[in-house]
Amino acid sequence: MPITKSAKKKLRKDKKREAENLKLKKSFKKSVKITRLNPSKKNLTEASKVVDKAAKKGIIHKNKAARIKSRLARKKTNDKESAPKKNKAK
């Protein structure tokens, strides 16, 4: 247990920060998972926001954030290309 006044305050602040970071980390993992399962424009936008916020807060590294966003975007375009194309009658 902290003894000094400043150490007690630091412990309180650390607990608040830890709770906030854990909340953001769970949100990050959930949104990325949803986007991987169902790659749509809406999901991709939401996941990108959360990934950027996690990188800004220091929860993940900025290069990891860029890599995740790139892979999610690529998955969205690959699913779109692999969909069967309809032939229009002339």
C-alpha positions in Angstrom: 0.0 0.0 0.0 1.2 3.5 -0.7 2.2 5.6 2.2 2.7 9.2 0.9 0.0 11.4 -0.2 1.3 11.6 -3.8 1.6 7.8 -4.0 -2.0 7.4 -2.9 -3.1 9.8 -5.6 -1.0 8.0 -8.2 -2.6 4.7 -7.3 -6.1 6.2 -7.7 -5.1 7.7 -11.1 -3.5 4.4 -12.2 -6.7 2.4 -11.4 -8.8 4.9 -13.4 -6.4 4.7 -16.4 -6.3 0.9 -16.2 -10.1 0.7 -16.3 -10.3 3.1 -19.3 -7.5 1.3 -21.2 -9.2 -2.1 -20.5 -12.5 -0.8 -21.8 -10.8 0.5 -25.0 -8.9 -2.7 -25.5 -12.1 -4.8 -25.3 -13.8 -2.5 -27.7 -10.9 -2.7 -30.0 -10.8 -6.5 -30.1 -14.6 -6.7 -30.4 -14.8 -4.3 -33.4 -11.9 -6.0 -35.2 -13.5 -9.4 -34.7 -16.9 -8.2 -36.0 -15.3 -6.6 -39.0 -13.3 -9.8 -39.9 -16.5 -11.9 -39.7 -18.7 -9.4 -41.6 -16.6 -7.0 -43.7 -18.8 -4.1 -44.6 -18.1 -0.4 -45.1 -19.9 0.5 -41.8 -18.0 -2.1 -39.8 -14.7 -1.1 -41.4 -15.2 2.6 -40.6 -16.1 1.7 -37.0 -13.1 -0.6 -36.6 -10.8 2.0 -38.1 -11.9 4.6 -35.5 -11.4 2.3 -32.6 -8.0 1.1 -33.9 -6.8 4.7 -34.3 -8.0 5.6 -30.8 -6.2 2.6 -29.3 -3.0 3.5 -31.1 -3.3 7.1 -30.0 -3.8 6.0 -26.4 -0.7 3.7 -26.6 -2.7 0.5 -26.2 -1.3 -0.8 -29.4 1.6 0.4 -31.5 0.9 2.8 -34.4 2.4 0.3 -37.0 0.2 -2.5 -35.6 -2.8 -0.2 -36.0 -1.8 0.5 -39.6 -1.3 -3.2 -40.3 -4.7 -4.2 -38.8 -6.5 -1.4 -40.8 -4.8 -2.5 -44.0 -5.7 -6.1 -43.6 -9.3 -5.3 -42.8 -9.6 -3.1 -45.8 -8.0 -5.7 -48.0 -10.4 -8.3 -46.7 -13.3 -6.1 -47.5 -12.2 -5.6 -51.1 -11.3 -9.3 -51.6 -14.8 -10.3 -50.5 -16.3 -7.8 -52.9 -14.2 -9.1 -55.8 -14.9 -12.8 -55.0 -18.6 -12.3 -55.2 -20.2 -13.7 -58.3 -20.7 -11.1 -61.0 -24.1 -10.8 -62.7 -24.3 -10.8 -66.5 -26.5 -8.2 -68.0 -28.6 -9.3 -70.9 -28.1 -7.1 -74.0 
